[in-house]
Amino acid sequence: MSLMATTTDAFGDAVTRQTEQYLSAVRTCTALLPPTLLRYGRNGFTDSVAELVTSESNCDERLCELRTTLGTAEPNYTDVYLNTGAIMELFVLIDEIPNRAEQFLRELDAMRPPLDESAADALTRMAALVTRGTRILTDTVADFVTDLVRSGEPAPVVETVDQVATLESSADDIKYEVITHAFDALSTAEAVVIRDLARSLDAAIDAAEDAADQLLYVHAGY
């Protein structure tokens, strides 16, 4: 085996492994959202928030490692080399999902507004959509990168993009449900807090949709 082939195989193995580690970290982080919300107002909520914050930091570390490896792509590794910037942008956009999840929980923990059963249930349903959308997206991205590295012929991604868009639309509906309920049932000051929190959580599924759109863009380049 030539030195070039050895280098290329090593690069492909590293990209595949580090991509899965990064995407697994993202899935793990966002999966903490629904159970953390279920603990709101109970013992263990702050600890759960801290766990997600730590998990988000792990995502950052995995992303940094992956970006460093992608930066070493060689010209003979044509598919990845010619599209390194677009692929890196995809991973950066995916990172916005755990970033937004962390921001939402930090804000909720800092403000600690009273949440009635309706508001708490709606936010938890939104969180579940974030988790589901993240899982669908990252599973497809993992397969996409593996196909790209191994064969250069990635499988279609349109179905995943459409699924994430549908979940984002459902989250939007719930967001407006939360906001409408808040302004109907609470004082204006309290309702504004709930509105801002709903928007903050909605930003996580918006980030998933942005990443899915970037995946479609990257896929079109092959």
C-alpha positions in Angstrom: 0.0 0.0 0.0 1.4 3.4 -0.9 2.0 6.2 1.6 -0.7 8.3 -0.1 -3.2 5.5 0.2 -2.3 5.1 3.9 -2.6 8.8 4.6 -6.0 8.9 2.8 -7.4 5.9 4.6 -6.2 7.3 7.9 -7.9 10.6 7.1 -11.1 9.0 6.1 -11.2 6.8 9.3 -10.5 9.8 11.5 -13.3 11.9 9.8 -15.8 9.1 10.1 -15.0 8.3 13.7 -14.9 11.9 14.9 -18.1 12.8 13.0 -19.9 10.1 14.8 -18.5 11.1 18.1 -19.5 14.7 17.6 -23.0 13.9 16.4 -23.5 11.4 19.2 -22.5 14.2 21.6 -25.1 16.5 20.0 -27.8 13.9 20.3 -26.9 13.2 23.9 -27.1 16.9 24.8 -30.5 17.6 23.2 -31.9 14.4 24.6 -31.5 16.0 28.0 -34.0 18.8 27.2 -37.3 17.0 27.8 -36.4 15.3 31.1 -34.9 18.5 32.4 -38.1 20.4 31.7 -40.1 17.7 33.4 -38.0 18.4 36.6 -38.8 22.1 36.5 -39.9 23.3 39.9 -38.7 20.1 41.5 -35.6 18.9 43.1 -32.9 18.1 40.6 -33.8 20.7 38.0 -30.6 22.8 38.5 -28.5 19.7 38.5 -30.1 18.6 35.2 -29.4 22.1 33.7 -25.8 21.7 34.8 -25.6 18.3 33.1 -26.8 19.7 29.8 -24.3 22.6 30.1 -21.5 20.1 30.6 -22.8 18.1 27.7 -22.9 21.2 25.4 -19.2 21.8 26.3 -18.4 18.3 25.2 -20.1 19.1 21.8 -17.7 22.0 21.5 -14.7 19.9 22.2 -15.7 17.2 19.7 -16.4 19.9 17.1 -13.0 21.5 17.6 -11.3 18.1 17.1 -13.3 17.4 14.0 -12.7 20.8 12.4 -9.0 20.3 13.0 -9.0 17.0 11.2 -11.1 18.4 8.3 -8.5 21.1 7.9 -5.9 18.5 7.1 -7.8 17.2 4.0 -5.4 16.6 1.1 -6.1 17.4 -2.6 -6.0 13.7 -3.5 -9.1 13.3 -1.2 -11.1 15.3 -3.8 -14.7 15.0 -2.6 -13.9 16.3 0.9 -11.0 18.6 -0.1 -13.1 20.6 -2.6 -16.0 21.0 -0.2 -14.3 21.4 3.2 -15.7 24.8 3.8 -19.3 23.7 3.2 -18.9 20.6 5.3 -17.4 22.6 8.2 -20.3 25.1 7.9 -22.7 22.2 8.2 -21.1 21.0 11.5 -21.0 24.6 12.8 -24.8 25.0 12.1 -25.5 21.7 13.9 -23.6 23.0 16.9 -26.2 25.8 17.2 -28.7 23.2 18.3 -27.0 22.4 21.6 -26.0 26.0 22.0 -29.6 27.1 21.8 -30.7 24.3 24.1 -28.2 25.4 26.7 -29.2 29.1 26.3 -32.9 28.2 26.8 -32.3 26.2 30.0 -29.9 28.8 31.4 -32.5 31.5 30.9 -35.3 29.3 32.4 -33.0 28.5 35.4 -32.1 32.2 35.9 -35.7 33.6 35.7 -37.6 30.7 37.2 -41.1 32.0 36.1 -44.1 30.1 37.4 -45.3 27.7 34.7 -48.8 26.3 34.8 -49.5 22.8 33.6 -50.4 24.0 30.1 -47.3 26.1 29.6 -45.0 23.4 31.0 -46.6 20.7 28.8 -46.2 22.8 25.7 -42.6 23.6 26.3 -41.9 20.0 27.0 -43.5 19.1 23.7 -41.3 21.6 21.9 -38.3 20.1 23.6 -39.3 16.7 22.4 -39.5 18.0 18.9 -36.0 19.4 19.2 -34.7 16.1 20.4 -36.5 14.2 17.6 -35.4 16.6 14.9 -31.8 16.5 16.1 -31.8 12.7 16.0 -33.2 12.5 12.5 -30.8 15.1 11.2 -27.6 13.8 12.9 -28.4 10.2 11.9 -28.6 11.3 8.2 -25.5 13.5 8.5 -23.5 10.5 9.9 -24.6 8.3 7.0 -23.9 11.2 4.5 -20.3 11.6 5.8 -19.7 7.9 5.8 -20.9 7.5 2.2 -18.9 10.5 1.2 -15.6 9.2 2.7 -16.1 5.6 1.6 -17.7 5.8 -1.8 -18.1 9.5 -2.8 -21.8 8.8 -3.6 -23.9 10.0 -0.6 -27.5 8.8 -0.3 -30.4 11.2 -0.8 -31.2 13.6 2.0 -34.4 15.3 0.9 -36.7 13.2 3.1 -34.7 14.1 6.2 -34.8 17.8 5.3 -38.5 17.6 4.8 -39.0 15.8 8.1 -37.0 18.4 10.0 -39.0 21.2 8.3 -42.2 19.6 9.4 -41.0 19.3 13.0 -40.0 22.9 13.0 -43.5 23.9 11.7 -45.0 21.9 14.6 -42.8 23.6 17.1 -43.9 27.0 15.7 -47.5 26.1 16.3 -46.8 25.1 19.9 -44.8 28.3 20.4 -47.7 30.4 19.4 -50.0 28.3 21.5 -47.8 29.0 24.5 -47.6 32.7 23.8 -51.3 33.0 23.3 -52.1 31.1 26.5 -49.6 33.3 28.4 -51.1 36.6 27.4 -54.6 35.3 28.0 -53.9 33.9 31.5 -51.0 36.0 32.9 -50.1 39.6 33.6 -48.3 41.3 30.7 -44.9 41.2 32.4 -45.2 37.4 33.2 -46.5 36.7 29.7 -43.5 38.5 28.1 -41.2 36.2 30.1 -43.0 33.1 28.8 -43.0 34.5 25.3 -39.2 35.0 25.3 -38.6 31.6 26.7 -40.8 30.0 24.0 -38.8 31.9 21.4 -35.5 30.8 22.9 -36.5 27.2 22.8 -37.9 27.5 19.3 -34.5 28.7 18.2 -33.1 25.2 18.8 -35.4 23.6 16.3 -34.8 26.6 13.9 -31.1 25.7 14.1 -31.9 22.1 13.2 -33.8 23.3 10.1 -30.9 25.7 9.1 -28.5 22.7 9.4 -30.8 20.5 7.3 -30.9 23.2 4.6 -27.1 23.3 4.6 -27.0 19.5 4.4 -29.2 19.8 1.2 -26.8 22.4 -0.1 -23.7 20.3 0.5 -25.4 17.2 -0.9 -26.2 19.1 -4.1 -22.5 19.6 -4.6 -21.8 15.8 -5.2 
